[in-house]
Amino acid sequence: MTTISPTRRERLRTATVAEIKDLARRLLVTGGPTAISLRAIAREMGMTAPAIYRYFPSLDALVVELTEDLYDELRQAIEAARDGCPTEASPLAQLTEMARAFRRWSIAHPAEFGLMFGNPVPGVATFEDGCVTPDHAGARFGAPFLAAFAQVWQRAPFPTPPAELIEARLGPHLAPYTAQHGTDLPVQVIYAYLSAWTRLYGLVAMEVFGHLQWAVTEVEPLFEVELAAFVAQLTGPAPTNAA
């Protein structure tokens, strides 16, 4: 099979796009989402403002690509934590390490976390609206967590509300989930995955945005207690109606 090397023009374009996104991220870190500006980036790169539109047709398009990159970076950090577990580690142990990796990355990158998971700016809203297929960066980010949940269930079904209740109340509203991840898993697994994600995100978001300073001097012990409670929840008695 013959591999075609990129041309010099293609290499230069790739390098320029990477530099634009790197500068956009720096502006995000130093000034927040509203500081990202095509004009400011063009000025920093010694380009005219119209010239930068050859690479990104709009600011929203740049924010979409930057958000995709951040989701991929976070997913890679989570997968590295999972893959760093001992070979004999259970899926539940892998889930635990992935949750810790999510928190570590988030508190180390508060500005990036705010762009991805805070109040959506137009570009991020566009990114989220496009999350309707398995190959979307947002869906790829959730896939390692979901796979681990499925493996935990396959080894020993964990306690959940009755499947009929979940299906009746949640089932009709799962179209976005099924578009990204399909319909292969029991509804109890989907419920547990969504419940755990909102629990994990909620605690980490409160830490990143400084909303727990009124209660604790250090959030990590609270996080670990919540993580232990989550593990206990998934290792309780098996439900009688497991699918």
N, C-alpha and C positions, 0 to 999 in steps of 0.2 A: 504494500500500500504506500503510495507516494504522499509525503507530507509537503504541503505548500507553505513556505515561510511567508510571513507578512511582509509587505513591501515597506520601504522606508517611509512612505507617506502614511501607511497604516500604523506603523510604530510610533511616528510622531503624533498622530491623532490620539492613539491610545495613551501616550504619555501626557498629552495636554489635558485630556479628559480626567485622568487620574489627578493631575495637579489642581484642576478646577475643583474637584470633589474634596481634595485635601484642604484647600483653602476654605471651602464652604464649611467643612467640619471645624476648622480653627475659629472661624467667625461664630459658629454655633456655640463653641465652648467658651469663648470670651464674651459674647454678647447675647446669647440666646437665639431662638429661631428668627426673630425679627431682624437680627443683625446680618443674616445671610442676604447678600445682594450681588447680582450679576455685575453691576457697575463697580462695586468695591473689589470684587475678584478680578475684573478686567484691569482695574488700576494697579492692583498688586502684581499682576503678571505682565504689565507693560503693554497691554492690548487695548484696542478701542472697544467701547461697549458693544457696538454692532458686531465686531468680530467674534465675540464670545457666543453670539447666537448661532454661529455655524456648528457649535458643539451642543448647545442646549437651547431649544426653541423658546423656553420660558423659565422663570424662576421655579415654578411648580415642577417642571420636568426635572430640574436639578435636584430639588428636594426629594422627589420620588426615588431617584437613583441613589442619593445619599442614604435614604431610609432603607432601601434594599440592601445596601452594603452593610449598614449597621445591624440589621437583622441577621445577615449571614455571619457577621463577626461574632455576634452573641451566640448564634447556633453553634458555631465552631468551638467556642469556649465551653458550651454545655456538652457537646459531643466529646471534647477532650477530657472533661471530667468523667464522663461515662466510660470512656475507653481507658482511663487511668485506673479504673477499679481492678482489683485482682480478677483473674480469669474465672474463678469460682464464685464471684460475687453474684448475688441474686438480683433480679430486676428491681426489687424494692430498694436494695442498697444503691443501685445505679440511679434510681429516681432521687434518692436522698442527696447523692453527690451532684446531680444535675441541678437540683433546687439550690444547693449551696453555691454552685457556680453562677447561677442566674443572679443571686444576691450579690456575689462578689463583683461581677461585671457591672451590675447596675449602680452600686454605690461608688465604684471607681470611675464611672462615666455618667455623672448625674445629668449633664446637659444633653447627652445623647439619649439617655433614658427618657428625659422630659420630652424630647422631640418624638420619640417612638410611642410613648405610652401616656403622655400628658394630653392636655387639650389640643386636638389636632389642628395644625395650620393647614391651609388649602392643599399643599403638596402631599402632606401626610394623609389627609382625607381622601385624596385621589388614590394614594397607595392602598389604603384600607378598602376602598371601593373595588379595587382590582383583585382583592384576595378571594378569588372564586375558583381557583384551580390548584391541584396538588403541587405544581411547580412554582407557585408564587412564594416569594421569600418569607412571607408571614406563615404560610402553611408549612414550609420546610422547617421553620423554627419550632413549630408545635409538634412536628412528627416524632422527634426522639422521645418526648414525654409521652405521647400517645402510644407509641410502640411499647414502652416500658409498662404502662398501665395494662395493655393487652396481655403482656407476658405474665404480669402478676396475677391477673384474672385466670389465665389458662392454668397456672400452677395451683391456685386455690382461690376460688371465687370469694370476694370480700363482701361484707355486709353493705347493703344499700336499701333504700326504700323499695317496695315491691315493683317489679318490672312493669306491671300493668299500670300502676300509678304514674311512673316516670313516662311511659309511652303516651298515656292519655294527656298528660299536662305539658310535657316537653317535646314529645315526638313531632307534633305539627309545626314546631318552630325551628327545626334543626336543618332547614334547607341550606344555610350558609356552611354549616359544618359538613354536611354530606357532600356538598360540591367540592370541598377541599380534601376530604378524607374518606369518602365512600360510605357504604352502608354495611360493611362486613362485621362490625363489632356489636355485641349486645348493648342495648340501650343503657344497662347499668354501668358499663365501662365508660360510655360517653358521659353519662351524668357524673361519675366519680372524677373523670378527667376535668370536666368543666368546673366542678366544685373545688377541686384542688387548685386549679389555675387561678380562680378568683381569690382564693385564700392566700396563695403565694404572692400573687401580684399585689393584692391589697396591703399586705404587711410590708413588702419591699417598697412599694410606692410611698407609703406613709413614712418609711425611714428616709428614702431619697429626698422627699420634699420637706423633711424636718417636722412632721406632724406628730411625732412621738416624744419630743423633747420635754413635754409637760409631764410625762409619766416615767420615763426611764433615762438613765445616764448612758446606757449602752444597749443597743437593740439586739445584738447577736444572741445573748442568752434567751431573750423572748423568742427570737426566730428558732432557736434550737428546741425550745419547749414546744412550740407549735409544730415543728418538724417531727418530734417524737410522738405528739398526739396524732398527727397524720399517719405515721407508720402504725401506731396502735389501731387506728381506725381500719386500716387495710389488712390487718392481721387478726381481726376479731372473728367470731364464729361465722361460718359460711351461711349465706341466705338459703332458705329452703326452696326458693323458686329460681335458683341460678340458671342462667341460659347457657 
